Amino acid sequence: MKQALIPLALFLVIAAFLFAGLDLNPREVPSPLVGKAAPAFELPVLHQPEKRFKPADMKGKPWMLNVWASWCVACRDEHPVLVALAKQDLIPILGLNYKDQPEDAKRWLKQFGDPYLFSVMDAEGRVGIDYGVYGVPETYVIDGAGVIRFKHVGVLTPEIVSGKIMPLLKAMP
């Protein structure tokens, strides 16, 4: 009789875990990078390919890294939020143009507006791998010491900016 209850008990445990998972937000993907130094890289700047950028260039000031691409449909949805945030001039927003063609990216920014201090080109997606990019868009807030303080997978909304990013920026020195 007890042996007959073991499968039932296992089923109930598995069902409990699956049921608990229904309350999780798939956009809040835990990142092992939050609280750690942002991965180093050196990439060419989109509009000035002879110029190169590395995260160490931002040392001493907080900044935001937004992963985007001209082929990304969801990036169009988030773009007005980035443009509005850039107009507030609260934090420099740098773009990581991901697996894109430079001419397509330039044309896209010209058409929809350019909220970025500048964008760098990650044509092969290697930097995206180092940052654990699941897909575009993704956004990272990096403090003045070069530590990732926040990661958001998916479209930034005004609610995410006001509820999560703004309080984080106010708390940073």
Secondary structure, DSSP 8 states (H G I E B T S, - for coil): -HHHHHHHHHHHHHHHHHHHHTTS-TT----TTTTSB-----EEETTEEEEEE-GGGGTTS-EEEEEE-TT-HHHHHHHHHHHHHHHHTSS-EEEEEES--HHHHHHHHHHH---SSEEEEETTSHHHHHTT--SSSEEEEE-TTSBEEEEEES---HHHIIIIIHHHHHH--
